[in-house]
Amino acid sequence: MNNLIIIITIIVSFLLGSIPVGYIISNKLYGIDITKKGSGNIGSTNVGRILGKKASIYTQIADISKGLIPVILGLLIFNFINISISKDLFLSIIALAAILGHDYTPFLNFNGGKGVNTTLGAFALIATIPVIIAVAMHFLLRLITPIVSIRSIVLGLTIPIVCAFMNFPISIIVSASLAAILIVIRHKSNIIKLINKEEN
């Protein structure tokens, strides 16, 4: 029964993360298929470029929530049910499940967003200070570069680095590192453009 609860929670977290909010907003509210516009990405950056700031903010808030809500759900379950694994490991797995759902949503043929906002939401309660520092780094980099992909990759890498520096539990460091790797992987096309000096 215990293992079943863990499995169900992971599946629910993945499905919550999988909700393609950027696609839904662009399609239902604007009549536009965002996957066929701009970079084709469903994240807030591409939504903002195509549909404007308001749509971008809505998408950003929703994508953050897709990471945050599963972790809150996990905390509630852990506090009321005797889970057989540690809280840090349980929440780390949930966070990764939500991020993977966003990055590879089954609702769009497993082609989702780049995971930056969902990663922030997923680790907001698990690694609050590293997330705050990562967001601060993102905004500080605005003074240096206008390129969003650079700032996003640095943000992703900052979280596990700060977690390690602050001696967080190994499960959180590993999950944050995997989340950072996913951000880098999802920015593969941007990295190629950066190398070719085509990114803007």
C-alpha positions as CSV (number, residue, x, y, z in Angstrom):
1,M,0.0,0.0,0.0
2,N,2.8,2.3,0.9
3,N,4.7,1.8,-2.4
4,L,1.4,2.2,-4.3
5,I,0.9,5.6,-2.7
6,I,4.4,6.7,-3.7
7,I,3.9,5.5,-7.3
8,I,0.5,7.2,-7.6
9,T,1.9,10.5,-6.2
10,I,4.7,10.4,-8.7
11,I,2.3,9.7,-11.6
12,V,0.0,12.5,-10.5
13,S,3.0,14.9,-10.2
14,F,4.1,14.0,-13.7
15,L,0.6,14.6,-15.1
16,L,0.3,17.9,-13.3
17,G,3.6,18.9,-14.7
18,S,2.5,17.7,-18.2
19,I,-0.4,20.3,-18.5
20,P,0.8,22.3,-21.5
21,V,-0.3,25.7,-20.2
22,G,1.5,27.8,-22.8
23,Y,-0.2,25.8,-25.6
24,I,-3.6,26.0,-23.9
25,I,-3.4,29.8,-23.4
26,S,-2.2,30.5,-26.9
27,N,-4.7,28.1,-28.5
28,K,-7.8,28.8,-26.5
29,L,-7.4,32.5,-25.7
30,Y,-5.6,33.7,-28.9
31,G,-6.4,31.1,-31.5
32,I,-2.7,30.5,-32.1
33,D,-0.7,27.2,-32.1
34,I,2.4,28.3,-30.2
35,T,4.2,25.2,-31.2
36,K,4.2,26.5,-34.8
37,K,5.3,30.1,-33.9
38,G,8.7,31.5,-33.0
39,S,10.9,28.8,-31.5
40,G,7.9,26.4,-31.2
41,N,8.4,26.2,-27.5
42,I,5.4,26.3,-25.1
43,G,7.3,28.1,-22.4
44,S,6.7,31.7,-21.2
45,T,9.6,33.2,-23.2
46,N,8.3,32.1,-26.6
47,V,4.7,32.8,-25.5
48,G,5.8,36.3,-24.6
49,R,7.6,36.9,-27.9
50,I,4.5,35.9,-29.8
51,L,1.6,36.9,-27.7
52,G,2.9,39.6,-25.4
53,K,3.8,40.2,-21.7
54,K,0.4,39.3,-20.2
55,A,0.2,35.9,-21.8
56,S,3.9,35.3,-20.8
57,I,3.1,36.2,-17.2
58,Y,0.1,33.9,-17.1
59,T,2.2,31.1,-18.5
60,Q,5.1,31.7,-16.2
61,I,2.9,31.6,-13.1
62,A,1.2,28.4,-14.2
63,D,4.4,26.7,-15.1
64,I,5.9,27.6,-11.7
65,S,2.7,26.3,-10.0
66,K,3.0,23.0,-12.0
67,G,6.3,22.4,-10.0
68,L,5.1,23.8,-6.7
69,I,1.7,22.1,-6.3
70,P,3.0,18.5,-6.7
71,V,5.6,19.2,-4.0
72,I,3.0,20.7,-1.7
73,L,0.9,17.6,-2.3
74,G,3.9,15.4,-1.5
75,L,4.4,17.3,1.8
76,L,0.8,16.8,2.8
77,I,1.0,13.1,1.9
78,F,4.2,12.6,3.8
79,N,2.9,14.4,6.9
80,F,-0.3,12.3,7.1
81,I,0.9,8.9,5.8
82,N,3.8,6.8,6.9
83,I,6.0,6.9,3.7
84,S,8.8,4.3,3.6
85,I,11.4,6.6,2.1
86,S,12.8,9.9,3.5
87,K,11.0,13.2,3.0
88,D,14.0,14.6,1.0
89,L,14.0,11.7,-1.4
90,F,10.2,11.6,-1.7
91,L,10.0,15.3,-2.5
92,S,13.0,15.1,-4.8
93,I,11.4,12.4,-6.9
94,I,8.2,14.3,-7.1
95,A,10.0,17.5,-8.2
96,L,11.7,15.6,-11.0
97,A,8.5,14.0,-12.0
98,A,6.8,17.3,-12.4
99,I,9.7,18.8,-14.4
100,L,9.9,15.8,-16.7
101,G,6.1,16.1,-17.3
102,H,6.6,19.7,-18.4
103,D,9.7,19.0,-20.5
104,Y,8.2,15.9,-22.2
105,T,4.4,16.3,-22.0
106,P,2.5,13.3,-23.4
107,F,-0.3,15.8,-24.4
108,L,2.0,17.2,-27.1
109,N,3.8,14.1,-28.3
110,F,6.3,14.3,-25.5
111,N,7.6,17.7,-26.7
112,G,7.2,20.3,-23.9
113,G,8.9,23.3,-22.5
114,K,12.4,23.9,-21.3
115,G,11.7,23.5,-17.6
116,V,13.1,26.6,-16.1
117,N,9.9,27.9,-14.4
118,T,8.7,24.5,-13.4
119,T,12.1,23.8,-11.9
120,L,11.9,27.0,-9.8
121,G,8.4,25.9,-8.6
122,A,9.5,22.4,-7.8
123,F,12.5,23.4,-5.7
124,A,10.9,26.5,-4.1
125,L,10.1,24.7,-0.9
126,I,12.8,22.0,-1.1
127,A,15.7,24.4,-1.6
128,T,14.4,27.8,-1.0
129,I,17.6,29.7,-0.6
130,P,19.3,28.2,-3.6
131,V,16.2,29.1,-5.7
132,I,16.3,32.7,-4.5
133,I,20.0,33.0,-5.3
134,A,19.4,31.4,-8.7
135,V,16.6,33.9,-9.5
136,A,18.9,36.8,-8.3
137,M,21.6,35.5,-10.6
138,H,19.1,35.5,-13.5
139,F,18.2,39.1,-12.9
140,L,21.8,40.2,-12.4
141,L,22.8,38.7,-15.7
142,R,20.2,41.0,-17.4
143,L,22.8,43.7,-16.8
144,I,25.3,41.7,-18.8
145,T,23.4,39.9,-21.5
146,P,20.0,40.2,-23.1
147,I,20.1,36.5,-24.2
148,V,17.5,34.6,-22.2
149,S,18.9,31.2,-22.8
150,I,22.2,32.0,-21.1
151,R,20.4,33.4,-18.1
152,S,18.2,30.3,-17.9
153,I,21.0,27.9,-18.1
154,V,23.0,29.7,-15.4
155,L,19.8,29.8,-13.2
156,G,19.5,26.0,-13.6
157,L,23.1,25.3,-12.8
158,T,23.1,27.7,-9.8
159,I,20.6,25.7,-7.8
160,P,22.6,22.4,-7.4
161,I,25.8,24.3,-6.9
162,V,24.4,26.3,-4.0
163,C,22.7,23.2,-2.7
164,A,26.1,21.4,-2.6
165,F,27.8,24.5,-1.1
166,M,25.1,24.6,1.7
167,N,25.4,20.8,2.4
168,F,21.9,20.0,1.4
169,P,20.9,16.3,1.6
170,I,22.4,14.2,-1.3
171,S,19.0,13.4,-2.7
172,I,18.2,17.1,-3.2
173,I,21.7,17.8,-4.7
174,V,21.3,14.9,-7.1
175,S,17.7,15.9,-8.1
176,A,18.7,19.5,-8.5
177,S,21.7,18.5,-10.7
178,L,19.4,16.3,-12.8
179,A,17.0,19.2,-13.2
180,A,19.9,21.4,-14.3
181,I,21.0,18.8,-16.8
182,L,17.5,18.7,-18.2
183,I,17.5,22.5,-18.6
184,V,20.8,22.3,-20.5
185,I,19.4,19.4,-22.7
186,R,16.2,21.4,-23.4
187,H,18.4,24.4,-24.5
188,K,20.4,22.3,-26.9
189,S,19.2,24.3,-30.0
190,N,20.0,27.6,-28.2
191,I,23.5,26.4,-27.3
192,I,24.1,25.5,-30.9
193,K,22.9,29.0,-31.9
194,L,25.2,30.5,-29.3
195,I,28.2,28.6,-30.6
196,N,27.3,29.8,-34.2
197,K,26.7,33.3,-32.8
198,E,23.1,33.2,-34.0
199,E,21.3,33.4,-30.7
200,N,19.5,36.6,-29.7
